[in-house]
């Protein structure tokens, strides 16, 4: 499945205080066609930071990325919102070291970016498709992750703090269509004992009861209530029967689990690829998410390597030889493809069975038959012709002419008895009947030939 790169349709932004610094910070999202998410610290010189796993510098109380002395902290809510809106190419200008906490959720971020909208770019996002179960255990924290095959991104998170006020719970997001209503509004949370430790170290200067849920596990004495009220600039601080400070009502009964799901989505954007799989996470946190993300980044790099398409040769093809001849003008002995197994708007997969009965083996290296390279190119071109002719409703009335062939490489010889699988992908969108494709031919799992081709379809002249 291909997914187009998207950027913001116009400039937009949000402002607010940073959770830990307490300083006002302004964030501006700007359109970009570079195909990547980049933070730019406008208060520093030459401070560009790509949002990728390799640039993670800290996962303490949030996810921080950095290059050199330039860092940006608590980026996870911003990243989750971009992921939900499928925005994969954007410049994010920020005039401080930390993203604003806002109300502790992604609600305002989502509303801002949704209002301005997005626009498609020509390139495709990287997509990591999961076709078998994958397990990952973070040895440092004990967090467990399982990915099972799914046609689209899906998330399940389970948390258990062993707390009497925050019971074990789970949250599910079946589709990014649910993000706005079900995930974005969920706020960050902590326990009172964690909060007190942070306050003692002069941290979370921007934290307050308007941007976080604070769970209280033990009764507070009067001195503690007075101290907290002063630190939070409140007239009164108390623990409710629900176990939260003051009258903080949960937006969902499982709001903490939903927020952990929000964080997980944001942290995994740094993998720099859409993950088509159902991710089931048990007790995730920023540190374990980071290590899991780096593991997935390795899978993405492996996935980018040339791999033969997986074909079930027992299954019926999309087109057999008769279906192919209904679209292509070629006929034996100059028809060099036997079946088409995959065909979309951007790619095609076809097969050629090489047999000793091929007419050219009578004169091409008799006694040591090898399929001529020029005929491999022609076979690949015919598979590509199926792709370009699929863009018109009456392919039988068109002819395909190849205008240019570049970058041809022959990697291994092809012998009688081999089955060649040709996979061609569009390099750029088809315009005015012109089609630019990159093709690779495989025998088994080994690439045997590759080439780039430019073809044009022309309507047949009628008498």
Buried (B, 14 or more C-beta within 10 A) or exposed (E): EEBBBBBBBEEBBBEBBBBBBBBEBBBBBBBBEBBBBBBBBEEBEEBEBBBBBEBBBBBEBBBBBBBEEBBBBBBBBBBBBBBBBBBBBBBBBBBBBBBBBBBBBBBBBBEBBBEBEBBEBEBBBBBBBBEEEBEBBBEEBEBBBBBBEBEBBBBBBBBEBEBEBBEEBBBBBBEBEBBBEBBBBBBBBBBBEBBEEBBEEEBBBBBBBEBBBBBBBEEBEEEBBEBBBEBBEBEEBEBEEEBBBBEBEBBBEBBBBBBBBBBBBBBBBBBBBBBBBBBBBBBBBBBBBBBBBBBBBEBBEEBEEEEBBEBEEEEEBBBEBEBBBEBBBBEEEEBBBBBBBEBEEBBBBBBBEBEEEBEBBEEBEEEEBBBBBEBBBBBBBBBBBBBBBBEBEEBEEBBBEBEEBEEBEBBBBBBBEBBBBBBBBBBEEBEEBBBBBBBBBBBEEEBBBBBBBBBBBEEEEEE
